[in-house]
């Protein structure tokens, strides 16, 4: 390996790896390279420029940049995002697929600021809507049963009074169930985004 070729490699790898395009350029690959091709190229460069085999400073710089590029592409391939350090990084939100600075959510995924606020807002609720709806319906049934049972003994066992209170309780339960169904139907549905990986 001549000094001229090593200098060309170092000049090509000198910018910080901030995007997939720069990472592919740093490894000397086309943007449509497969994961296997990326891995083979990195192994070849690591074998040639590893500090244990080549003790020059230029080889150490080349190895460091190649490692950074390879790690960037591995992270992007595994998570469909790139780790962010500042606003200039190319980052893709997993929820809305916009490019922006990402932040870690409670589920350890990375999201843009708007998606993170909406996700954390939903997590602040006591329970998901379907759980709250089921709980409200169960409480309505329990309340109606208790009122019916107490009214039966208070009225002295009159079946007409018991039937009237039972119908009132059933109407209360149906009203609660209808309100819950309307509330659930009014909630917007979140669009599903497919995760895309480069090949």
MODELLER restraints for C-alpha pairs under 7 A, 6 or more apart:
rsr = mdl.restraints
at = mdl.atoms
rsr.add(forms.Gaussian(group=physical.xy_distance, feature=features.Distance(at['CA:6:A'], at['CA:58:A']), mean=6.97, stdev=0.5))
rsr.add(forms.Gaussian(group=physical.xy_distance, feature=features.Distance(at['CA:9:A'], at['CA:62:A']), mean=6.73, stdev=0.5))
rsr.add(forms.Gaussian(group=physical.xy_distance, feature=features.Distance(at['CA:10:A'], at['CA:58:A']), mean=6.51, stdev=0.5))
rsr.add(forms.Gaussian(group=physical.xy_distance, feature=features.Distance(at['CA:10:A'], at['CA:61:A']), mean=6.84, stdev=0.5))
rsr.add(forms.Gaussian(group=physical.xy_distance, feature=features.Distance(at['CA:10:A'], at['CA:62:A']), mean=5.46, stdev=0.5))
rsr.add(forms.Gaussian(group=physical.xy_distance, feature=features.Distance(at['CA:12:A'], at['CA:26:A']), mean=6.25, stdev=0.5))
rsr.add(forms.Gaussian(group=physical.xy_distance, feature=features.Distance(at['CA:13:A'], at['CA:26:A']), mean=5.00, stdev=0.5))
rsr.add(forms.Gaussian(group=physical.xy_distance, feature=features.Distance(at['CA:13:A'], at['CA:62:A']), mean=6.55, stdev=0.5))
rsr.add(forms.Gaussian(group=physical.xy_distance, feature=features.Distance(at['CA:13:A'], at['CA:65:A']), mean=5.88, stdev=0.5))
rsr.add(forms.Gaussian(group=physical.xy_distance, feature=features.Distance(at['CA:17:A'], at['CA:23:A']), mean=5.77, stdev=0.5))
rsr.add(forms.Gaussian(group=physical.xy_distance, feature=features.Distance(at['CA:17:A'], at['CA:68:A']), mean=6.94, stdev=0.5))
rsr.add(forms.Gaussian(group=physical.xy_distance, feature=features.Distance(at['CA:17:A'], at['CA:69:A']), mean=6.13, stdev=0.5))
rsr.add(forms.Gaussian(group=physical.xy_distance, feature=features.Distance(at['CA:18:A'], at['CA:89:A']), mean=5.19, stdev=0.5))
rsr.add(forms.Gaussian(group=physical.xy_distance, feature=features.Distance(at['CA:18:A'], at['CA:90:A']), mean=6.52, stdev=0.5))
rsr.add(forms.Gaussian(group=physical.xy_distance, feature=features.Distance(at['CA:19:A'], at['CA:89:A']), mean=6.54, stdev=0.5))
rsr.add(forms.Gaussian(group=physical.xy_distance, feature=features.Distance(at['CA:19:A'], at['CA:90:A']), mean=5.44, stdev=0.5))
rsr.add(forms.Gaussian(group=physical.xy_distance, feature=features.Distance(at['CA:20:A'], at['CA:73:A']), mean=6.72, stdev=0.5))
rsr.add(forms.Gaussian(group=physical.xy_distance, feature=features.Distance(at['CA:21:A'], at['CA:31:A']), mean=6.52, stdev=0.5))
rsr.add(forms.Gaussian(group=physical.xy_distance, feature=features.Distance(at['CA:23:A'], at['CA:69:A']), mean=4.55, stdev=0.5))
rsr.add(forms.Gaussian(group=physical.xy_distance, feature=features.Distance(at['CA:23:A'], at['CA:73:A']), mean=6.90, stdev=0.5))
rsr.add(forms.Gaussian(group=physical.xy_distance, feature=features.Distance(at['CA:24:A'], at['CA:30:A']), mean=6.20, stdev=0.5))
rsr.add(forms.Gaussian(group=physical.xy_distance, feature=features.Distance(at['CA:24:A'], at['CA:31:A']), mean=5.91, stdev=0.5))
rsr.add(forms.Gaussian(group=physical.xy_distance, feature=features.Distance(at['CA:26:A'], at['CA:66:A']), mean=6.47, stdev=0.5))
rsr.add(forms.Gaussian(group=physical.xy_distance, feature=features.Distance(at['CA:26:A'], at['CA:69:A']), mean=6.51, stdev=0.5))
rsr.add(forms.Gaussian(group=physical.xy_distance, feature=features.Distance(at['CA:27:A'], at['CA:41:A']), mean=6.94, stdev=0.5))
rsr.add(forms.Gaussian(group=physical.xy_distance, feature=features.Distance(at['CA:27:A'], at['CA:66:A']), mean=6.15, stdev=0.5))
rsr.add(forms.Gaussian(group=physical.xy_distance, feature=features.Distance(at['CA:27:A'], at['CA:69:A']), mean=6.95, stdev=0.5))
rsr.add(forms.Gaussian(group=physical.xy_distance, feature=features.Distance(at['CA:32:A'], at['CA:199:A']), mean=6.63, stdev=0.5))
rsr.add(forms.Gaussian(group=physical.xy_distance, feature=features.Distance(at['CA:33:A'], at['CA:199:A']), mean=6.77, stdev=0.5))
rsr.add(forms.Gaussian(group=physical.xy_distance, feature=features.Distance(at['CA:34:A'], at['CA:199:A']), mean=4.89, stdev=0.5))
rsr.add(forms.Gaussian(group=physical.xy_distance, feature=features.Distance(at['CA:35:A'], at['CA:199:A']), mean=6.56, stdev=0.5))
rsr.add(forms.Gaussian(group=physical.xy_distance, feature=features.Distance(at['CA:42:A'], at['CA:66:A']), mean=6.79, stdev=0.5))
rsr.add(forms.Gaussian(group=physical.xy_distance, feature=features.Distance(at['CA:42:A'], at['CA:70:A']), mean=6.67, stdev=0.5))
rsr.add(forms.Gaussian(group=physical.xy_distance, feature=features.Distance(at['CA:46:A'], at['CA:63:A']), mean=6.16, stdev=0.5))
rsr.add(forms.Gaussian(group=physical.xy_distance, feature=features.Distance(at['CA:49:A'], at['CA:59:A']), mean=4.91, stdev=0.5))
rsr.add(forms.Gaussian(group=physical.xy_distance, feature=features.Distance(at['CA:49:A'], at['CA:60:A']), mean=6.59, stdev=0.5))
rsr.add(forms.Gaussian(group=physical.xy_distance, feature=features.Distance(at['CA:49:A'], at['CA:62:A']), mean=6.72, stdev=0.5))
rsr.add(forms.Gaussian(group=physical.xy_distance, feature=features.Distance(at['CA:49:A'], at['CA:63:A']), mean=5.45, stdev=0.5))
rsr.add(forms.Gaussian(group=physical.xy_distance, feature=features.Distance(at['CA:50:A'], at['CA:60:A']), mean=6.69, stdev=0.5))
rsr.add(forms.Gaussian(group=physical.xy_distance, feature=features.Distance(at['CA:50:A'], at['CA:63:A']), mean=5.96, stdev=0.5))
rsr.add(forms.Gaussian(group=physical.xy_distance, feature=features.Distance(at['CA:51:A'], at['CA:59:A']), mean=6.91, stdev=0.5))
rsr.add(forms.Gaussian(group=physical.xy_distance, feature=features.Distance(at['CA:51:A'], at['CA:60:A']), mean=5.62, stdev=0.5))
rsr.add(forms.Gaussian(group=physical.xy_distance, feature=features.Distance(at['CA:72:A'], at['CA:82:A']), mean=6.68, stdev=0.5))
rsr.add(forms.Gaussian(group=physical.xy_distance, feature=features.Distance(at['CA:75:A'], at['CA:81:A']), mean=6.95, stdev=0.5))
rsr.add(forms.Gaussian(group=physical.xy_distance, feature=features.Distance(at['CA:75:A'], at['CA:82:A']), mean=6.26, stdev=0.5))
rsr.add(forms.Gaussian(group=physical.xy_distance, feature=features.Distance(at['CA:76:A'], at['CA:82:A']), mean=5.15, stdev=0.5))
rsr.add(forms.Gaussian(group=physical.xy_distance, feature=features.Distance(at['CA:77:A'], at['CA:197:A']), mean=5.89, stdev=0.5))
rsr.add(forms.Gaussian(group=physical.xy_distance, feature=features.Distance(at['CA:77:A'], at['CA:198:A']), mean=6.65, stdev=0.5))
rsr.add(forms.Gaussian(group=physical.xy_distance, feature=features.Distance(at['CA:80:A'], at['CA:196:A']), mean=6.91, stdev=0.5))
rsr.add(forms.Gaussian(group=physical.xy_distance, feature=features.Distance(at['CA:80:A'], at['CA:197:A']), mean=6.31, stdev=0.5))
rsr.add(forms.Gaussian(group=physical.xy_distance, feature=features.Distance(at['CA:81:A'], at['CA:91:A']), mean=5.85, stdev=0.5))
rsr.add(forms.Gaussian(group=physical.xy_distance, feature=features.Distance(at['CA:81:A'], at['CA:92:A']), mean=5.37, stdev=0.5))
rsr.add(forms.Gaussian(group=physical.xy_distance, feature=features.Distance(at['CA:81:A'], at['CA:93:A']), mean=7.00, stdev=0.5))
rsr.add(forms.Gaussian(group=physical.xy_distance, feature=features.Distance(at['CA:82:A'], at['CA:90:A']), mean=6.93, stdev=0.5))
rsr.add(forms.Gaussian(group=physical.xy_distance, feature=features.Distance(at['CA:82:A'], at['CA:91:A']), mean=5.44, stdev=0.5))
rsr.add(forms.Gaussian(group=physical.xy_distance, feature=features.Distance(at['CA:84:A'], at['CA:91:A']), mean=6.81, stdev=0.5))
rsr.add(forms.Gaussian(group=physical.xy_distance, feature=features.Distance(at['CA:84:A'], at['CA:101:A']), mean=6.47, stdev=0.5))
rsr.add(forms.Gaussian(group=physical.xy_distance, feature=features.Distance(at['CA:84:A'], at['CA:102:A']), mean=6.44, stdev=0.5))
rsr.add(forms.Gaussian(group=physical.xy_distance, feature=features.Distance(at['CA:87:A'], at['CA:101:A']), mean=5.50, stdev=0.5))
rsr.add(forms.Gaussian(group=physical.xy_distance, feature=features.Distance(at['CA:90:A'], at['CA:99:A']), mean=6.26, stdev=0.5))
rsr.add(forms.Gaussian(group=physical.xy_distance, feature=features.Distance(at['CA:90:A'], at['CA:100:A']), mean=6.86, stdev=0.5))
rsr.add(forms.Gaussian(group=physical.xy_distance, feature=features.Distance(at['CA:91:A'], at['CA:99:A']), mean=5.04, stdev=0.5))
rsr.add(forms.Gaussian(group=physical.xy_distance, feature=features.Distance(at['CA:91:A'], at['CA:100:A']), mean=5.39, stdev=0.5))
rsr.add(forms.Gaussian(group=physical.xy_distance, feature=features.Distance(at['CA:91:A'], at['CA:101:A']), mean=6.01, stdev=0.5))
rsr.add(forms.Gaussian(group=physical.xy_distance, feature=features.Distance(at['CA:91:A'], at['CA:102:A']), mean=6.48, stdev=0.5))
rsr.add(forms.Gaussian(group=physical.xy_distance, feature=features.Distance(at['CA:92:A'], at['CA:98:A']), mean=5.49, stdev=0.5))
rsr.add(forms.Gaussian(group=physical.xy_distance, feature=features.Distance(at['CA:92:A'], at['CA:99:A']), mean=4.55, stdev=0.5))
rsr.add(forms.Gaussian(group=physical.xy_distance, feature=features.Distance(at['CA:92:A'], at['CA:100:A']), mean=6.53, stdev=0.5))
rsr.add(forms.Gaussian(group=physical.xy_distance, feature=features.Distance(at['CA:93:A'], at['CA:99:A']), mean=6.43, stdev=0.5))
rsr.add(forms.Gaussian(group=physical.xy_distance, feature=features.Distance(at['CA:93:A'], at['CA:102:A']), mean=6.71, stdev=0.5))
rsr.add(forms.Gaussian(group=physical.xy_distance, feature=features.Distance(at['CA:93:A'], at['CA:110:A']), mean=6.60, stdev=0.5))
rsr.add(forms.Gaussian(group=physical.xy_distance, feature=features.Distance(at['CA:93:A'], at['CA:111:A']), mean=4.86, stdev=0.5))
rsr.add(forms.Gaussian(group=physical.xy_distance, feature=features.Distance(at['CA:93:A'], at['CA:112:A']), mean=5.53, stdev=0.5))
rsr.add(forms.Gaussian(group=physical.xy_distance, feature=features.Distance(at['CA:94:A'], at['CA:110:A']), mean=6.84, stdev=0.5))
rsr.add(forms.Gaussian(group=physical.xy_distance, feature=features.Distance(at['CA:94:A'], at['CA:111:A']), mean=6.14, stdev=0.5))
rsr.add(forms.Gaussian(group=physical.xy_distance, feature=features.Distance(at['CA:95:A'], at['CA:111:A']), mean=6.79, stdev=0.5))
rsr.add(forms.Gaussian(group=physical.xy_distance, feature=features.Distance(at['CA:95:A'], at['CA:115:A']), mean=6.90, stdev=0.5))
rsr.add(forms.Gaussian(group=physical.xy_distance, feature=features.Distance(at['CA:95:A'], at['CA:193:A']), mean=6.70, stdev=0.5))
rsr.add(forms.Gaussian(group=physical.xy_distance, feature=features.Distance(at['CA:100:A'], at['CA:112:A']), mean=6.21, stdev=0.5))
rsr.add(forms.Gaussian(group=physical.xy_distance, feature=features.Distance(at['CA:101:A'], at['CA:112:A']), mean=6.08, stdev=0.5))
rsr.add(forms.Gaussian(group=physical.xy_distance, feature=features.Distance(at['CA:102:A'], at['CA:110:A']), mean=5.60, stdev=0.5))
rsr.add(forms.Gaussian(group=physical.xy_distance, feature=features.Distance(at['CA:102:A'], at['CA:111:A']), mean=5.04, stdev=0.5))
rsr.add(forms.Gaussian(group=physical.xy_distance, feature=features.Distance(at['CA:102:A'], at['CA:112:A']), mean=4.60, stdev=0.5))
rsr.add(forms.Gaussian(group=physical.xy_distance, feature=features.Distance(at['CA:102:A'], at['CA:113:A']), mean=6.84, stdev=0.5))
rsr.add(forms.Gaussian(group=physical.xy_distance, feature=features.Distance(at['CA:103:A'], at['CA:110:A']), mean=5.23, stdev=0.5))
rsr.add(forms.Gaussian(group=physical.xy_distance, feature=features.Distance(at['CA:103:A'], at['CA:111:A']), mean=5.39, stdev=0.5))
rsr.add(forms.Gaussian(group=physical.xy_distance, feature=features.Distance(at['CA:103:A'], at['CA:112:A']), mean=6.14, stdev=0.5))
rsr.add(forms.Gaussian(group=physical.xy_distance, feature=features.Distance(at['CA:103:A'], at['CA:113:A']), mean=6.83, stdev=0.5))
rsr.add(forms.Gaussian(group=physical.xy_distance, feature=features.Distance(at['CA:104:A'], at['CA:110:A']), mean=4.49, stdev=0.5))
rsr.add(forms.Gaussian(group=physical.xy_distance, feature=features.Distance(at['CA:104:A'], at['CA:111:A']), mean=6.37, stdev=0.5))
rsr.add(forms.Gaussian(group=physical.xy_distance, feature=features.Distance(at['CA:105:A'], at['CA:111:A']), mean=6.73, stdev=0.5))
rsr.add(forms.Gaussian(group=physical.xy_distance, feature=features.Distance(at['CA:105:A'], at['CA:116:A']), mean=6.31, stdev=0.5))
rsr.add(forms.Gaussian(group=physical.xy_distance, feature=features.Distance(at['CA:133:A'], at['CA:180:A']), mean=5.79, stdev=0.5))
rsr.add(forms.Gaussian(group=physical.xy_distance, feature=features.Distance(at['CA:137:A'], at['CA:176:A']), mean=6.64, stdev=0.5))
rsr.add(forms.Gaussian(group=physical.xy_distance, feature=features.Distance(at['CA:137:A'], at['CA:177:A']), mean=6.10, stdev=0.5))
rsr.add(forms.Gaussian(group=physical.xy_distance, feature=features.Distance(at['CA:140:A'], at['CA:173:A']), mean=5.44, stdev=0.5))
rsr.add(forms.Gaussian(group=physical.xy_distance, feature=features.Distance(at['CA:140:A'], at['CA:176:A']), mean=6.98, stdev=0.5))
rsr.add(forms.Gaussian(group=physical.xy_distance, feature=features.Distance(at['CA:141:A'], at['CA:173:A']), mean=6.08, stdev=0.5))
rsr.add(forms.Gaussian(group=physical.xy_distance, feature=features.Distance(at['CA:144:A'], at['CA:169:A']), mean=4.61, stdev=0.5))
rsr.add(forms.Gaussian(group=physical.xy_distance, feature=features.Distance(at['CA:148:A'], at['CA:162:A']), mean=6.58, stdev=0.5))
rsr.add(forms.Gaussian(group=physical.xy_distance, feature=features.Distance(at['CA:148:A'], at['CA:165:A']), mean=5.84, stdev=0.5))
rsr.add(forms.Gaussian(group=physical.xy_distance, feature=features.Distance(at['CA:148:A'], at['CA:166:A']), mean=5.68, stdev=0.5))
rsr.add(forms.Gaussian(group=physical.xy_distance, feature=features.Distance(at['CA:151:A'], at['CA:162:A']), mean=6.51, stdev=0.5))
rsr.add(forms.Gaussian(group=physical.xy_distance, feature=features.Distance(at['CA:152:A'], at['CA:158:A']), mean=6.81, stdev=0.5))
rsr.add(forms.Gaussian(group=physical.xy_distance, feature=features.Distance(at['CA:152:A'], at['CA:162:A']), mean=5.21, stdev=0.5))
rsr.add(forms.Gaussian(group=physical.xy_distance, feature=features.Distance(at['CA:155:A'], at['CA:161:A']), mean=6.85, stdev=0.5))
